[in-house]
Amino acid sequence: MTIELPIDIETVKGFLDNSEGEALYQYALQASPLGPCLEIGSYCGKSTIYIATACRKTDSVLYALDHHRGSEEHQPGEEYYDPDLYDEKDQVIDSFREFRRTITRAGLTDTVIPIIASTNIASKKWQTPLSMVFIDGGHSLEAALGDYRSWAGHIVKNGILAIHDIFTDPEEGGQAPYQVWKMACASGLFKEIEKVKSLGLLRRI
Ligand code: MG
């Protein structure tokens, strides 16, 4: 499958596999005529590019939610720390500069609406129905469950819930996204569609 993306995706920092990105694109293309999409955990904009390219085609929009201070694993000394994203002046991770650069380079500023906030505050008064929600935020159980509880209820009928980093084997990775996946499957609200590598896709019944 070849998708025409507006920039060379290999130049964008991130942890999304190309086949996972392509699946996000295809499902966003199907779902986004039903309403705006929302992703949680935009980081430097890799998944944003895939979803927003589909949204632009259907004249929809993508809300890209991230506090841009990095998850636990992005902090100095941790496994996925990237010194390029460290703001020396304020001594914090700031992935927003890189995110904005990505979206601007891709010409997607009229499709992507960045929300620089935590899930808790962004969802507090949220009322807009969503056609697709992609959960790829913090991977602690508290964070992953919080994202599911805050956003899954806003997905419209036939809309898509996508969850990244689902590992059934604890040797392969953290278990929080898998717990959320199981919870969604057991909720009676979603039907499993497919898994592409560690990306799980469900449809709102
Ligand atoms: Mg991820």
Residues whose N, C-alpha, C, O or C-beta is under 5 A from the ligand:
A	BS01	MG	D136 H164 D165
